[in-house]
Amino acid sequence: MNFQSANLTGADLNGANLEGANLKGAKLSGANLQGANLQRAYLREVDLRETDLTGAKLGGANLLGAIR
């Protein structure tokens, strides 16, 4: 899945399966990612301000340069 530079501000992605997804530079501020599967996802330079990652699976995810 390719969501590179996507604007997902405030999106409800509760429980979403985004394993291995390319989200480089995406705007996820205020998004709900509770319980989402982000294993091995490419999250470089992602905006995660005010994002709910409660219970999210982040094993092997690349978060280099992510804004928190």
Number of C-alpha atoms within 10 A of each C-alpha: 10 12 16 17 15 14 14 17 18 15 15 15 18 18 16 15 14 20 19 18 19 19 23 23 20 21 23 26 20 17 21 22 23 18 17 20 22 25 18 18 22 24 24 19 19 23 23 19 15 14 18 19 17 12 13 17 21 17 12 13 17 20 16 12 13 16 15 11
